[in-house]
Every structure is written in C-alpha cells, then in structure tokens.
C-alpha cells in the first residue's frame, strides 16, 4: 500500500506499466530538512504544504525547499509523490527566488477589457496591453520585466475550446492552471530555454530521456526560416539531436490573433512510458502517452493586416505549462484524474452514489475509480467518462462563479450554462445521482484549490446555491422539452427526420443538448437532420464571431509600431488633467475655471500626432463633432471625420460638450452612491458586476443572494436621497495605489489601475479615509475612479430606480435616472382612462418599487379571479356530468356532444365523468358559435397502452380537419365540421378498433 494517502491519491498497491515509476514514500525529512535528535518522523499534513495566501486572489506563501526524491536512503531513481500545491509553489519559487521574477496574482477568468474573449484562456491574457504597447504609462504593467504566476484558465468556447474533448481523454480540461514565466523586453530564447530545462531536470528531477523538444521548422510561403537558434540552444543544453524535432507553422508558430504579436515557439513533450524507448514519432500525434507539458513562445514579430510580418520593437517571452499535466508526470500517473488535483473530488462522489455500488454493474467499480488507471480498457456505459466530466466541470463552475461569471443566456455565461447542463446530464443519466449531487462536490474543489485561490472559500455557499438553482431549472426544462418532443412527434406523422426548427429552438431556448434530442427521437425511429443542424450551428458561430470582431474592431487603437514611433519621436503621453478643471459658482452652476474660456467652455489646444487628435474639434474656424474617444498606451485618441486634410503637426482646438459632460458627471456620481446604498441596504456581500453611464441614465449590475424586494428598493432610494439633501462634498485626489488599496471598506471592482490612482470619496476627505484603521470610508462611498464627478451631491437633485430585474440567478440589474427625469417619474396618484377617454394618464413611467407594488396587487387580483373562475367551471361541469351519467349509465365507452363555453370546462367534464364512471373511456365534442368544434377525451388506465387518448383525439380531430395532442391518458384538440354525427361515428369506430 502506498504510505502517502492524500498526497498522491494512491491507496492501492502500485502496478505501474513497464518502464514507469511506482509511487513511493513521501519523506518528512526531505520536505523539512534533516531530523534533529529525538524528533519524531510524523508525516506532514497536506495543509502544511498549502499555507494561506499572500493576499486575496493571490498565490501561496513561501514554503520550505522541497526535495523531489524519496530520501537519502532510497535509490536516486525512485521519485516522490509531491502534492500539487507543492509542485505549483516550487515553480513560482524557482522563478521568483532564483531568477528574479515578480510574483503576480492570477487574473479572474472574466477578461478585462477584451470583448473578443469569452474567458481568460492563457496566462498571457492579462499581459496583452504590454505586448500591444497599450498599457497605461502609469500602470503597474509597464514596470514588469520578469513575471511569474499561476493563471486560472478556461477553454470552453471561442478559438480555444476543449469542451468536447473533456471526458473522452484523460488530459483535456475546461478549467486548468497555467504556470507561466514572462520576459517583457528582458531575456529571450537562450535564458528561457535554460531555465525551463533546469527546472524540469534539476528541480523536478524529470528523466531527460523522457523529454522531447520541438521547434519551428520554417515556412517557405511566408518566407520564414527554421528557428535554428532555438534548436542550437537545446542542443547546447545537452538534449540529444534525436529528441529535438522541427514542426511546421501549425504546431510551432504562435499568433495572438489575425493580426498582432506573434512568433515561433518551442514545446517540451513528455513520454509517460519511457523505459529506454524512442518516442519521437509520437510527438504531436495526439497520443496520450506522449503529451506536451510546456510551451515557450518567442514574440518577435507582428502580423500586419496584409498578412506580412514585421519585427517587434521589443522581443518578449511567454511560456505556459499546464499544472495538471505536470503533476501527472511528477506523481507518476498516466491520467490527470489520478492526481490529487482530482482524487479528492472523485472521492467525494462515492457517498452520494453508494446506493448504486451494490446494485449496478456499471457502478460496482466506482470505489476503485480514483485509484486505478483511467486510460485504456472498456468503459461500459460511459461511467468512467461521466466521472471525468463531472470532476472537470464542477471545477470550472466553481472557479467561474467565484470570479463573477454565472450561467446565463449569452457570451461566457451561455458557455457556462452549457457546461453546467452537460455535467447535470452525466450526473442524472449516467451516474443516476440524486438532485444536488453536483453542488455537493464544491467543498472538495474548495479544499483542493482554495488555498491558492481564496475567492473559492469566500464564495463557497454562493457557488453551491447557483449550481443547485440552475440544476433545478435545467431538470424542469428537460420535462418541458420532453413534452414538446412528444407533441411534435404526434403532429408530424410518419417522417424520417425530426423537424430541424423545433430541435434548434429546444437547443437554443431551453438549452436542450442536441445529442439528447437525438437519443429521444431515435427511440421513435426518427433521426435528427445533422447536416442542417450543422449548418445552423456554423452560421451561429459565424454570427457570434463577427459580433465579437465588430465589437473589438470598433475600438480605435494605435498599433505597437505606431506607439513605439511616437515614443521615439519624444511625443509625450496625453495630459488629460484639464478634464478635472471645473468649479461651482455661487449660483450652484459649473462654470469658469482654469482651462475654460470666456464662454465657460473647457478648451485645449494640441498638435495633431500621427493623424490622431484630441471633444468637439475646431480647425480653421470649422467645427467637427468627435465621433469616439479611446485611450491607448497613454495617448488619448479622438476620431473625427472632416472634409479638410489634417497633417501631423497641425494645431486644433478641442471643446467640451458642456451639457452632455455635466449629465454624465451627474449619473456617474449617482452610480457611486447607488453602489454604496445597495451595500448599505442589502449587505456587504453585494458587489458590483458591471455598470454603464450615459447622459440619459445609468445602469448598474450587482450580485445579490436573493431578489430585491419592493421595500429594499425604497430604502436604497432613501439612502441616496439623504446624501443628496445633505449636499455632500465629493472629494477627489491622486493617491499611491498601495496606500489607496488599504482603505477600509474600499468599494472597487477588479481592474488594472494607474499608480498613483484617483480616489473619489463622498462626504469624507480623502486624508480621513486613508488614515490607518479609519472607519470613515465604511460609512460612505469611497472608490477608485478616474472619471469626472460632481463636486457636491446636491446637483443630482434626485434619483429614481425605474427598472430592476434579475439577469441570471444571483445577478440583478438596476436602471435609474436623475434630476428632472427622476422627478417626472416620482410616485403619483395614478389616473386611469375612463370609458369616454377622459382623465387618461400615463402609468408606465414610475419608480420601480411602485411598479412592483402594483404588480403584486394585480397578481393577487388575478389569483382571486382565477380561483373564482375555476370554482365556477367545476360547478358548471358537475351539472353537465350528472346529465351524462343518467344518459350513459354503466357504459365502458362514452361518446357525446355537450355545450361548453371553453375547452377548460370541457376537460373538467371529461375528468369528472371518468371519476364517477371507473373503467370508462370518454370523448366529448362541443360545437361553438364560430363553427369550431372542441374535443376532449380521457382513456381508462385498464385500456392502456393499446388504447391511447392522444391517438384517439388525433383521429377524431383529423376527421374534422383539425389537430390534437396530449398523452396516453388525456388529450384535447379542435376541428371545423358540420358533420358532428360523422365525427362521433369516427370516435366510436376508433375506440372499438383498439378495444
């Protein structure tokens, strides 16, 4: 038995394949140094190897040096089973302490300012502004030269999508951790390769004969020569020539996108089998025994719009190594799922499924799943695949939800919704797990990853709640979908294919997996038209891609070459400080101050640089509107269309659109107050998820545990109104980022801020908010913000919330208006139109809390009305039933016509008649004044399955030129006929043909 349970995950005798390494003892001596006299040999607990985080969202604290061998008394070839946390920490420590890299925390998986990206899918994402040269000159990013981190990554949608591969093999994941080291204009190929080889072969002590490296073999069409520099570096490090392999563009040339930074890459692959064999032929062949573990990208070119390559002003190194694959190597496994990154999660699946272990052959081996090899062998019933899918997907769900990405209906949220539903499908249909099973695995995920990513511990309850709520919604959708499928199958009659439009609608609107629809209709001998569905899917992907490209392309940016040229020419970054140069006059109006001309217009002059200009533009006494404004690499870019020719060096004058700017300032300050008020009323766990400010209104998205009540909306407005009435001073000033981050109760969202950063504090001077241990900021709104704001809250005049709704479970959105707009929709006595059209009032513009109150009253009235109608219909049906009982006493089939005002009443008559005539099957027709004939029927259980109510109603309604649907027990429909007797005869004939 392996003596290190919980560290390597093995609890059974090791039975390695030929040439592989067995699991062995984890030595406390090797972890903590030589034993002192009298010191007990007590195996360390796992938590000792995963000390608490250095800071929220950060990385692990420093640990004692680790040894990767079992100890001095064992053979050198025997390798230990280091826990994953120790593997991660050794990587970070190696680059940080031995090679001077700066340790930075993982970015959230929701991308920052990158509309073309669904998730952070590589370690380089948060550093894209450096590669593109667009980083703010005062931001922390520009200070980076050597960086190391472990980045949370999700590849499930977009360019990098591993979703379909997850579960089918043992090394693809939707969520994984990417260990990476970067050089931004510092070291390049030789240093990067040397450090990688040192870490793998000397620190981790991976056998050199199992490692193969690849390099770019050149591309004649692009005029690119082979990367012989990288090849020669590897050879100089002692890698045998037979282990250094060239590959073409597809495998060994990395590009950020259609345009932008790119360059050759060199990859390191590991042979799991070893034993002296030569595995070069298996490299890059999708063979599970020879897998890529590390990719070193050398960014030295920029792909231009015309497809050509230009050398970058600075060369960068971007490397990425999957932690899961590395741990698999170091723990001597063939499957990522056999490592301690997954085994605790798989272990936690056993108690909820223990009832299946003794009764199902498919689950009998479940107890050994986490300790035996996951590759090869028969996977009867796809049980092994199901376990892999569930273990992978619950990690992805936990990490995404903790970072503020929730299952939803578009973009990344839609992808996460599909991941959740895929996991639920495998839970319910393959593992036959009980409801809530998926969420029950979250604590195990938190135990594995929570020390490295503390946001998981902080949000454990929320993660479980969101998963459970979405699972319940999906199971409900499955029932609805099955009913739609059954009804559609009844309506289409004999057919080879299920209607494509129905399948696509179920897939898009209800989240119904297409393969599940295929299984359900296949039972009826019908197929899906996969060719047409494929075309629809391709069209959908193309549309989404175009939308993302349009969104990304709509932002004007200077490319890396233009920015470098501006810097070489000595063009200073744009000074946008005049935008803060405004004061309030004694009349309470914003007016003249330095930078404003005699007409109280904020103006500035500048030189046109590279045909970019800086709010309205005046050139030779002609005024042109500015169409958009963007920020790139410290330069403010204003886009204008002019009939005049502008040249570099021309002088232009810029004017602020005062009314528009002031309206935006009002709504911006109102957004800060709204954020504070929501936290005050709903609790400190309420966090901003997004916002948008225009001159007309403001939008604010926020997380909340429960739907916002009417009373809470009134209280939020009340908190804001108090701050407006007090006419609080809005303090603004620049503060060192490190000092600002220490403010108690600072309200901020995850962003990259410049240093120093601008702080906006309402009612409390910034010095007071910055005072050590000050509680002042807890009582008001204090946020990091570089925008323009009111100088006093009184100018807001008022705020009214006109809309509040849940976007998805746990995320709500508020839309509010201020000033005169807010006053116009304040609570009023509602005036409803009279019959003659007089006294007509608009009841649509009102506060959201008032709207909710009226909606609650309306719902109560509707419920009361529905109850009264239902009672009346039951009473009317009872009278008709009595007449029918006297007419059709003791008959096994009752067919007749009766007067009924609605199909609802007709169904109630059928139901009651069957209750009072046990064993009878009933079909009733009701002619209407319009010429339409209603039909309702019910079949006795004793007549099933040979006699179906759905078939009965369909046969009769088809006879009348109509249609019907339902189940085997009850059904309804309608038609149009004057021959009621013919319809009754058809009903009777059909019934006797079945009975």
N, C-alpha and C positions, 0 to 999 in steps of 0.2 A: 504493500500500500504506500502511496506517496505520502511522505510525512509533512507536506506543506499545504493542507487543505485551506481554501480561502485565498491562497496566494496565486497558485497556478490553476486552481479549479479542479485538479485531478484528485479522485478519491478511489481509484481502482488501480490494480497493477498495471504498470505501463507496458504496452505491447507495440512498440514502435515498428514502423516499416523498416525494411532493410536500409541500412545506411543512415537512418535518422537517429536523433539523440533522445534518450529517455529523460523523463522528468526526474529530478533529484532533490536532494536536501537543500532547504533554504537556511543558510547558516547565520545565526545572530552575530557570530564573530565577524563574518565577512561584512556585515552591514554596519556594525558599530565599532569595529576595531578589535584589538587583542583583549581577551578576558583578563581582568585583574584577579589576583589571588582571592579565592573564596567566592568569586562571583558566579551566580547560577546561570546555567545555559537555558534561559527562558526565551522561546521563540517570540519575536516582536509581534504585536497586534498590527493589523493592516492599517489602522488609523495613525500609527506612528509613522507610517510611510506616506501619509497624505495629510500633513499638517495644514492648519487653517490657511485661508487665502491671505495674500498680502493686502488686497483691497477688493472691494466689491467688483465682481466681473473680472477679477484679475487671475493671477496664477499662483501656484503653490509656493509656500515659503521654502527657504533653503533647508536641505536635508543633509545628513552626514554622507560622505562619499560612499558610493556603492561599489561592491565587487561583484563581478558577473560570473565568478566561478563558485563552486560549492564550498571551497575552503582549502586550506593548505594541505590537508591530509588526503585529499581526493585527487584523482588523476586530472591533469590540466585540461584534458578534452571534455571532461564532464562539465555540464553547464547548469547553472542555477535556474530557478523559475522566478525571476523578478516580477513583482506585481506591476500592473500597467501604470499605476501612479508613479512608481519609481522610474520606470522607463521614460515617461514623459518628463519627469523632473531632471533626469540625467541629461537629456537632450538640451533642455533650457540652460542648465548649469554649465554644460560644456561650452556653449557659445557665449554665455554671459560672463563666466569667470575666467575661462582660458583664452577667449578670443575677443573680448571687449565689446560684445554686442549688448544693445539696450533691450531689456525685457519689457515688452508691451502687452497689455491685456488683449484677449480675444475681442474682436468686434462682435456685436449682436448679429444674428443670422439675417436680420432685416437690413438690406443695403441702405447706406446713407447716400442720398442724392444721386442715385444711379437708376433712373427709371427703366432702363433696358434690362435690368437684372431682377429676377424674382427673389433669389436668395443669394447670400454670400456663399459662393461655391468654390472658393480657393483662398489661400492665405493672402494673396496679393490684392484682393478687392479693396481693403481699407487703405492701401497704399497707391491706388490708381492716380490720385492727384499728383503724387511725386513723379510717377512715370510719365504723366502727361504734362508735367510742368505747371499745373494749375493750382497748386497748393497756395494758400494764403501766406504771404511772406512773414506774417506774424504768428502763424500757427506752429504747433509743436512738430508737425510733419516735416517742415523744412530743416529742422535740427537733426533729423535722423540720418545717420550714415551707415551704422551696422545695427540691425534689429533682429530679434529672435522672439518667437511666440508659438503658442499652440492655438490654432484658429478653429472655431466651430464652423463646419461647412455642411451645406445641404445641397445634394444634387438630385433634384426631382422636378424636372421641368426646365424648359429653355434649352440652351445649347448643350449643357451637360445634364443628362437625365439618365440616372441609373435605376429608376423605379422598377422597370420591367425585369431587370436582372436580379433584383433583390429576392432572395429565397431560392432562386434557381441555382446559384452557385454559393460558395462559402466566403467570398471576399469582396463582393459589391455591397454598398450600403447607401441608403438615402441620407443618413447623417453619419459623418465621420469627423475625426480630429486631424487637422493637417499641421504637422510640425514643420516649421519653416525658419530659415535664416535668410536675411536680405542684405545686400550691399547697394547703397544708393550713391553711385559715383565714387566708391571706395575701392575695395578689392574686386578682382574679376576672376577669370577662369581658373588660373593656377591655384590661387588661395582657396577658392570654393571647392574644387575637387580634392585638394589636400586635406581640408578639414573634414569633408564627408568621409573620405577613406579612413582617416584617423579615428573618427567617432565609431564607425561601423566595425573596424577590425581591431582597434586597440581598447576602446572604452566598452563597447558592447561585446567584443571578442567573437564576432561572427567569422566563421571559417572563410578564408579568402577564396578557396577553391569552389565555394558555392555561389560566388558573386560574379555577375556578368555586367559589363557596362556597354552602353550604346552611344553612338554619336551621330551627328548629321552627316549623311553621305553626299550631300550636294544636290543641286537641281539644275540641269542644263537649260531648261526652258526659262528659268528665272536668272540664269547666269550666275548662280551661286556655287562656289567651290565647296568641296568637302571641308568639314571643320577639323582639319588635321591638327590644329592647335590643341583641341580637347583630346584627340586621340593620343598625341605625343605626351600630354600631361599624364594620362592614365598609364601609359607605358613606363614613364619615368617613376611612377609611384610603385611599380612592381607588378602591375596587372599583366598576366600573360597575354601575348598577342591574340591567342585563340579565344580569349574572353573579352576582347574589345571589338565591338561589331558595328559596322555602319548601317544606317537605315535611312529611308527617304523622308521627304517633306512631311508626310502624314504622321509618322511616328516621332520624328526628332526635329521639328521646327515649330515653335510655339508662337501663336499670334493672339493678341488681346481681342481683336475683332476684325471686321472687314478692313479697317484702317487703324493706324496707331502703332505703338511699340510692339516689337516682335524680335525674334532671334532664334538661333539654334539652341537645342537643349541636349543634355546628356543624361541618360537614365541608368539607374542601378537596379538590376534584377537579381532575385534570389531563387536558388534551386532547392526546393524543400526535400528532394530525395537524396541528393549528394551521393556519398559512397564511392567517390572517385570517378563517377561517370562524366561524360562531356555533354552538356545540355544546351550548347549554343543554338542548335537547330530549333529549340522550343521557345526561344526568346521572342516575345511579341506575337505569339501564336495562340493567345487565349487559352493556354494550358494551365490548369490550376496548380500544377506542380512547380511552374516557373513563373513567378509574378514580379511585376515592377514594385519596388518599395520606395524609391526616391527619384525625383526628377529635378535636375538643376538647369534652370533656364538662364540663358545669357542674352539679355536685352541689349542689342547693339544696333538695331535697325528700326526704322519707322515705315510702315506700309502706307503709301500715299494713295490718293483717290484713284489715280490712273493705274494702280497696281504695282508701281515701281517701289524700290526700297532705297531709303536714304539713311545714312549713318546718324545715329542719335548724338546730340551734343554731349551727353554723358552716358556711360555704359553702366548697366545695373545687373545685379544677380538676384534671382527669385527662385528659391528652392521650396519643394514641398514633399514631405514624406508622411504617408498615412500611418497614424499611430496604431490603428487596428492591425494592419499588416505587419508592422514592426514587432508588435507584441506577440503576434502569432509566431514569428521567427524566433524570438528570444525565449518563448515558453515552449518551444519545440512542438508546435501544433501544426496541423495541416489545414485547420479551419479557424477563421476569426471567431467563430461562435464557441469554440472550445477554450477561449481565453477568459481571463477574469474581467474583461470588459463586458462579457455577455453571460457568463455562467451564473452570476447572482440573479440575473433577470430570469434566465431559464429555470433556475432552481425555484423561483417564486411562482412559477406556473404550476408546480406539482400539487400543492394543497388544494387549489380550487378544482383541479381535474382528477383528484384521487379516486372519485367515484367511478371513473372510466377505466382505471388501470386494470381492474379485475374482470371487467365485462366486455371490453373491446379489444380485439386482437391488434387493432391499429394503434392503441394507446398503451398496450401492455409493456412496451419497451420504453415508455416515456421516462421512467426513473433513471434510465441509463443515457438518455439523450445528451445530457450535459457533460458526460464523462467519456463518451466514446467518439470515435472519428465520425465526422459529418459528411465525409466525401465517399463516393462510391457506394455500392450496394443498392438494393432495391428500396425505394421509398414508397411503400404501399399506401395508397390513399393520400399521398402528398402530406403526410403528417409531419415529417421532418421539415419539409419546405414551410409548412404552416408555422412551426415553432420559430424558424428563422425569420420569416416575415414579421411575426408578431414582436419578436425581440428587437428587430431593427426598427420597426415603425413606432413602437412605443418610445424609443429613444428620441426619434425625430420629433414626435409630437410633444414630448416633454420639453425639449430644448427650444423648439419654435414658440410654444405657448409662453414659456418663461421669458422669451425675448419679445413678446408682444405680437406675435403672428398667430391669429386664431383661424380656425376653419371658417371659410366664407364662400362667396359666390364669384370672386374674380381674382385674377393675378395669383400671388403666392398663397392667398387664403383659399382659393379654389384648389390649388395643388395639395395643400394640407388637408382639405376636406376629403379629397380622393385618397390620400394616404390613410386617413382615419377609417374611411369606409372599406378600404382594402383590408386593413387589419381586422376590422369587425367581421368582415366576411369569413376570413380564415378562422377567427375565434369561434364563430357560431356554426359555420357549415362544415368545417373540417375537424376542429378540436371539440365541437359541441360544448363550448364553455358557457357558463351562466352569464346573465347580464351583469355588467360591471367588472367583468374579468380583466378587460384591457386596462382600465384605470387602476385596478389593484396591483399592477406591475410597476406603477410610477414610483413608489417608495424604493424599490430595488434600483431603478435608474438613478434616483437621487443619491442612494448610497454609493453607487459606482462613480458618479460624475460630480456630486455635489460639492466636494472639497475643491475641485478645480474650477467649478463654475457655480458659485454660491447663489446665483439668482434662482437655481433649481430648488434649493432648500427654502428660499424665501417664498416661492410661489407654488409649493407642492399641493396645497389644498385647491388652489385655483386651477392648476393643471388637471387634477383628478375630476373636479366638477365639470370643466369644459368637455373633457373626454366623455364622461358619463352622459351629459346632456346631448352631445352630438351623436353618441351611440344610440340613445333612445329615439332621437329624431330620425336616424337612418333606419332603424328597425321599423318605425312607423311608416317610413317611405317605402320600405320593402313590401309591406302589406298593401299599401295603396298601389304600388307598381304591379303587384301580382293581380290585383283586381282589374287594373287597366289591361293587362296582358290577356287575362281570361275573357274579358268583354270583347276585346279586339279579335281574338280567335273565334269567338262566336259569330261576330259580324262579318268576317271576311269570307267565310265559307271555305270550300275547297281551294287550297292555294299552296304553292311550293315555298313562297317566301313570306315572312312576316313583314308588315308594312314598315318601310325604312323610316318614314317620317315619325311614326309612333316610337320606334326604337331610339331614334336620335333625340326625340323630345324627352323620353324617360331618362336617357343618359344625361342630357344637359340640364333639365329642370329638376329632376328628382335625384340625380346622382346615381342612377342605376347602372352598374357596370355592364358593358355590352356582352361580356362573356357569360354573365349570369343570365341575361335575357336569352342568349343563345341556348343555354342549358335548359331553360324553362320551355322554350318553344320547340326544342328538339324532342322533348317528351311527347309532343303532339304530332310529331312527324313533319315539322316545318323548320325551315332554316332562316338565318339572317342573310341578307344580301351584303356580304362583307365587302364586295367590290365598291358598291355605292357608299357604304358607311366609311370606307377608307378614303373615298374622295371627299366626303363631308369633313372628316377629321383633318385631312390635309388642307382643305380650304379654311377650316377653323384655325389651324396652326399658322397658316399664312397670314390670315387677318390679324391674329394676335401679334405676330412678329412685325408686321407692317405698322401696327399701332405703337408698339414699343419703339421701333426705329423712328417713327414720326415724332414721338414724344422726346426721344433722346436727340434727334436731329434738329428739333425746334429750338434747342439751346445753342446760341452762337458762342463759340469758344475760339480762342487763339490756339493754334496747334503748338506743339512743343518747339518746333523750329522758329515760329514767329515770336514766341515768348523769349527764347534764347537770344534772338536777334535784338529785341527791344532791350534786353539786359546788357548785351554787348555794346549797344549804342548809348548806354547810360540813361535811358528813359526811365525816370523814377516811377514807382507804383503810384496809382491814382490816389490823391488825397481827397477822401470823401468827407472829411470832418465838417465842411460847411453845411452839410445837411442837418447838423445839430445846432446851427447858429440861428436860434429864434427865441423871442421873449414874449411875455404877455404884457400888454399895455394896461393902463388903469381902467379902461373900458372892458377888460377881460378878453380882448381880441389879440390874436397872434399877429405881431407886426414887425416893425423895423428893428434891425439889429445888424451887427457887422456882417457884411455879405449880402445885405438887402439894399436894393436901390430905392430911389425916392418913391416909387410906386408900390413899395413893400413887396417887391418880387425878389426872391432869392436868385442871384445870378452868379455865374462864374465864367471865366474865360480859360481856354486851354488850346494847346496846339494839337492838330489832328495827327495822330500817330498810326501808321500802317493802315490808313483809311478807316480807323475806328474813332468814334467821337464820344464825348461825354456831354434834360428832362425835356423842354422844347428847345430846338436848335435854331439860332439866328445867324444867318450867313448873308452878308451884303444886304441887310435890311429885309430879307425874306425869311419868314418863319416856317419851319417844318416840324411836324409832330414826331416825337421819338416813339418808335413802334415797340421796342422792348429794351430792357436793360439787363445785363448779365455781368457776372464777376468771374474773372479768370486770371489766376496767378498774380493777384494783386492789382490787376488792371480792370477798371470798370468799362464795359463795352456797351455803347448805345447804338442801336440800329435805327437808321433813318433811310428814307427813300427821297432823293432830291433830284430835280431836273438839272441842278448845277453840278459841275465836276469838282469834286473835292480832291485835294492833293495833300500828301504828307507835308506838314508844316503850316497849313492854313490855320488861321485863327477863327474860332467860332465862339459864340456866346450861348450859354445854356440858361433856361428859365424853368423854375418850378411851377407846376400847375397847382396853385395855392389851394383852391377849394378841394381838389382831389386829394392832395397830400394831407390836408387837415382832416378830411373824412377818414382817411386810412389811419392817421395817428389816433383818432378817437376810438376806432374799432380795435386797433392794436392794443391800446391801454385797456380797453374793455375786455379783451381776451385774457390779459394777465389777471384782471380782477375776477373774471369768471372762473379761471383755473383755481384761484385761491378760495373763492366761495364754494366751489364744488368740494374741495378738500375739507373745508370747514363743516359743511353740512353732511357729506357722505362718508367722511373719514379719510385718514392719511393714506390709505391704500389706493385711493382714487388717483390715477396717474394719466397724464396727457399722452394720447396716442397719435395726435396729429392736429393741425389747425390750418385755417386759410382765412386771410383777411383781405377784404376789398373795401372800396369806398361805400358800398351799399350795405354790407352785412358782414358778420363774422361767423365762421364755422369752427366748432371745437369737438374733437373726438377724444373720448376718455374711457378708461377701464372702470368697471363697476361690478360688484358682486351680485347685485340684484337690480331689477328695473327701477328706474327713478319714479317716485310717487308724485302725485299732484302737490302734496304738502311740501315735499322736498324742493320742488321747482319754485314754489312760492318763497321758501326760505332762502334759496340761492339768490333770487331777485332781491330779497330784502337785505341780505348782506351787502350786495353791490350798491343798493340804493343808499345805505347808511354811509358807505365810503364816498359816494358822490356828494351827498348832502354835507359831509364834513369838509368837502373841497380839499382833500388831502394833497400835500405836495408830492410830486413824483421826482425822486432823486435819481440822477444818472451820473455815472463816472467810470473811468477805466481803473481796473484793479488787477494785480498779478493773478494769473489763473490759479496757481496753487493756493493763494490766500482766499480767493473767492470760493473755491471748492469746499472750503472748511466752514462756510456759513451754516449755522443750524437751520434746518428746515428748508434749505435752498430748493426751490422748485425748478427743475430743469428736465429736459429730455436728452437722450443720448445723442450727442452731436460732437463734432470737432470744432472747438472754439479757438480764436486767436489768443495770443498771450502778449500783452495784457488783454483782458476781456472786459466788455462793458457790462455793468451791473445796473439793473433797474429796480428800485425799491420804492414802494408806495407808502408814504407817511412816516418812514423811519430813515434818518440819514444813513448813508452807506457806512460811515465810520462806526455807528452804533451797531449795525448789522454785522460788521466784521470783527467787533470786539470778541475776544476769546470767551467762549461759553455763553455768549449773549443769547437770550431767548427772544429778542426783539423781532427777529425775522420769522419766528413761529406765529406771530400774531398779525402778519400782513403778507402782501405779495412781494417776494424778492426773487428775481430770476436773472439769468444770464441772457442778454439780448442785445443785438447790435442795431436794432431798428429805431425808428423815430417814434416818440411818445408825447402825450400831453404833458404839460408841466404841472397841471393841477387837475384833479379828477372831476371838479365841478363842470368843466367844459363838456363832459359826457352827457350831462343833463339827465339822462335816463337810460335804462336798458330793459328790454323785454325779450324773453325767450319765446320765439314764435314756432319753434319745432323742436321736438325731442323724440328720437326713435333709436331702437336697437339695430345696429348694423349687423352684428352677429352676436352670439351668446357671449356676454361679458364686455361688449364694446358698445357704447352709446354715442350718439352724435347730437349735438345741440346747434341750432342756428338761432342767432339773436340779432336784433337791430338796436340802434342807439338814437339819441337826440330826438328830433321831430318824428322820425319813423316810429320810435318806441312809444312816444306819447299818443300817436294816432291809433295804436292798437291796444291801448290800456283797457282794463275791464270796463265794460259799459252795459247799460240795460239793453238787452237785445230786443230789437224790433222786428217782428215777423210780418211778411206781406199779408194784407187782408184779401178777401175774395175779390174786392173791386180793384186791387192793385195799389191801394194807398198805403202809406206808412211802411213802405218797403225799406228794409235795412240790410247792410252787408254784414253777415255774421262769419265771414271767412277770416278776416283779419282780427286776431285776438291773441292774448297771451296763451302759451301752451298749457299752463295749468288750468286756465278757464276752459279751454277746449277739452281737456281731459275730464274735467268735472261734468261738462255737458255730455260727453261721450259715455261716461258712466251712467248718467241719468237715462240716456237713450237706450243703453244696453239693458238696464233694469226694466224699462217700459217694454222693450222687445221681448224679454224673457216672460214678462207677465202676459203679454199679448199671445205669445206662442203657447203658453200653458193654457190660456183660456180657449184658444182655437183647438188645441189638442183634446181638451175635455169635451168640447162641443162635437168634434168629429167622432170621438169614441161613443158619445151618446147617440149621434145620428146612425153610426154603424150598427149599434146594438139593436136599434129598431128594425133596420133592414135585415139583420141576421135572423131575428125572430120570424119574420115573414118567410125567409128562405128555408128555415128549419121545418116549418109547417108544410112547405111545398115539396121539399126533397128529403123527407124523413127516411133515415137508415140507408141512404144510397152511398156506394163506395166512390162514385164519380159524380160531382155536382157541376153542371154547366148551365149558365143562365145569363140574362141581361138584367141590369138594375139601373135606376137613375142615381148618379153620383156627381157632385159638383167638382170633384178633383180626383186625381189618381191616388192621393194620400188617403182619402176616405174609402176609395175602392179597395186599397190594400188592407185597410183596417177591417173592412167587412170580410175579406177573404181570411184574414188571420183569426178573427173571432169565430167565423163559421167552422174553420178547421179545429179550433179548440173545443167547440161544442159537438163536433162530429168526429171523434177519434178514428183514424184509419181512412178518412175520406180525402180525396184529392179534389181541389176546387179550382175552376176557372170562371171568371166573371167578366162580362163586357159591359161597357157603359157608353151609349151614344151621346154625343154632345151637340149643342145647338149649332156649332160651327161646321158639323159634318164629320168631325174627328171621332174615332171610337177608341176608348181607353180599354186596356186589357190588364188583368192581374190574375196570377194563379199561384197555387201552393200545392206541393205534392207530399203525400204522407211518407214518413220515413220507411215504412214497410215496403213501399214501392221502389225505393232506391236500390241499386243505381240504374236499373233497367228503364226507369221512367224519370226523366229529368224535367224540372219546371222550366229551365231555360230553353230546352229544345221544344217543349210544348208551346210556350208563349211565342217563340220564334216562328213555329209552323203556322200558328193562327194569324199572327200579325203579318207574316209574309203573304198569306192568303188575302189579307185586307190591303196589301200594297204598302205595308209599313215595316217596322223593325222592332226588336225586343232584345232584352238582355237580363241576366240575373245569374243565380246559382242553381244547383241541382234541386234545392228545396223551394225557393221562391223566385219569382220573376215577374217582370212587368214590361209593357210596351204600348204601342198605339198603331193605328192604321186609319184608312179612309175607305169606307164601303157603305153602300146602301143595302147590300145583301147580308143582313145580320144573320138570317137563318142559315145561309151558306157557311158563314164563319163558325156558327155554333156546331153545325154538322161536321166541319173540318176538325173542330176541337174534340168532339166526341170520337170521331174515327181515329185520330192520332192517339187518344188515350187508350182506346181498346186495342190498338195495334201494339202497344207497349205492355199492356196488362194481360 
